[in-house]
Amino acid sequence: MIATILPGSADFHAVGYNEHKVSKGLARLIEMRNFGTIGLAGRPTTEELTGYLKKYSSTNSRIRKPQFHVAVSCKGREMTESELLDFAHRYLKEMGYAEPGQPWLIYAHHDTDNTHLHIITSRVAPDGRKIAYSHERRRSQKVIDRILGTDRQKKIADDMDAARQYTFSSFAQFKAIMVSMGYEVYKKDENVFIKHGGKVQRQIPLAEVEQLFKSGYRERARCRQLRSILKKYRDVSGGKEELQKELKEKFGIDLVFFGRKDAPYGYMIVDHAHRTVINGARVLATEQLLDFATPEQRFARIEDYIDRLLTLNPKITQGEIFQKLRKQRAYIKKGVIHFDGQTRPLKPFMAEAIDRNNRIRFIEMFHPATEAERDLLCKIFKVNRPDLVDLSGERPQSHTDAVSRLHEIFNDENVFSVKSALHEEGFIIREEAGAAYAVNFKRHIVIDLAAEGLDTERLKPRPRKQQAKQTHSTGNGGKKIHIHGLKDSGAGSHAEKREWEVGGKGGYDDIDDGRNLKR
């Protein structure tokens, strides 16, 4: 604890200094006493405050610089603002500045890492006498030591009792509770040391702390609620300290960080309202918590990142981008960025490139080996950048097996409709630039029929007479042979017509390739 007595003044310029801090949002007036009617009709001005103090002090003209201005601060956040205000009241009393009618102003400052207050009053007592100030700085330190010495041990005992009522499951969580109360805590040689005011005040066995461990906090609903609170106040805070202050004042939540001040590696949430400690990583990752950009800035950052990925790899797919964005807890779907429960359309050129790349990846699953095969697939899948499609240097076994099966079909004279037989195998026929291809979308196979030595003339439907003649060819003593399960109705030419009709219903000679390619 430090009380710094600042220079005196005849015009109470300390009021202007503190009010300027208030106007900048770096301080606020938390207490004003014995200023008569000033402030009753609204917030007082600097001129009203200084004018009142000068008039009050004029009852003793022998004091040339009546301003008493002192800054009271503790180490870091070891005392809360309300605790420090209570200390300030006792300090003023011990120093002789708290008699009935004594005017004072107390400002809380938020521009440093230490909780600290500025106090402004007059060296003139309410009865007009001069308040003693000989050896003032030495006397000030004695007052501090006396105040802290009287209550410190009681405070530590009370805070330790309060800490025991919390749910915590590790030394780190116990430490977070004590740090939130203004203590420094560390362990060494199986002992726990508790410091306050720069001195070790308690030493207890680590085993004593471990006996207080309870099973970890697992209420998911509260964790979800805390996550929403952290994100909401992060987005309206200018930095870590401001976020900590807002959460403490509004919700009784302390954020205790671990690691370097400018680069913490983790944090604990001390939820005083529920007397629990939660590992912050379970609620919101440290890097997310300390990301004080606006939502729009975050979306822009993600979009820029996707743009860089497309620049480095023009063929990157949506799945690959998803893996890259996982650390940022974002993803893209159908041309839309999803992040933190919000959405934003991706720029059209990026969405189109990613959609194209997804189709290119599908084309490459067919292992096209020639430019003709590649161009055919690009036309089918509407890809306008065939140069991005890699040609396969080696056919997969599935392609080899399919070619063998097609040879069996084409060489079977009993197969009347090759197209129908191919369709039963999962193939459609696509003609492009005078060449015929068999394409199986389910098995990802494309076959150049002529290049594989297959007679493409067999793709043409046979004349009806030829089919009928073969269908009704006889043997075995003149009895008719039924081929492919077609039934003879026993009605001569009528039976021949029935056989064609039945075959026609299962045939694909007249199928529009365009319909078959709709996906």
Secondary structure, DSSP 8 states (H G I E B T S, - for coil): -EEEEE---SS-HHHHHHHHHHHTTSEEEEEEES-TTTTSSS---HHHHHHHHHHHHTT-TT-S--EEEEEEE-STTSS-HHHHHHHHHHHHHHHT--STT--EEEEEE-SSSS-EEEEEEESB-TTS-B---TTHHHHHHHHHHHHHHHHHHHHHHHHHHHHHTSB--SHHHHHHHHHHTT-EEEEETTEEEEEETTEEEEEEEHHHHHTT-------HHHHHHHHHHHHHHHTT-SSHHHHHHHHHHHH-EEEEEEEETTEEEEEEEEETTTTEEEEGGGTS-HHHHT----HHHHHHHHHHHHHHHHHH-TT--HHHHHHHHGGGTEEEETTEEEETTEEEE--HHHHHHHHHHHHHHHHHTT---SHHHHHHHHHHTT-S-GGGS---SS--HHHHHHHHHHHHHHH-TT-S-HHHHHHHTT-EEEEETTEEEEEETTTTEEEETTTTT--GGGGS---HHHHHHHHT-EETTTEE---TT----S-THHHHHHHHHHHHHH--TT--HHHHT--
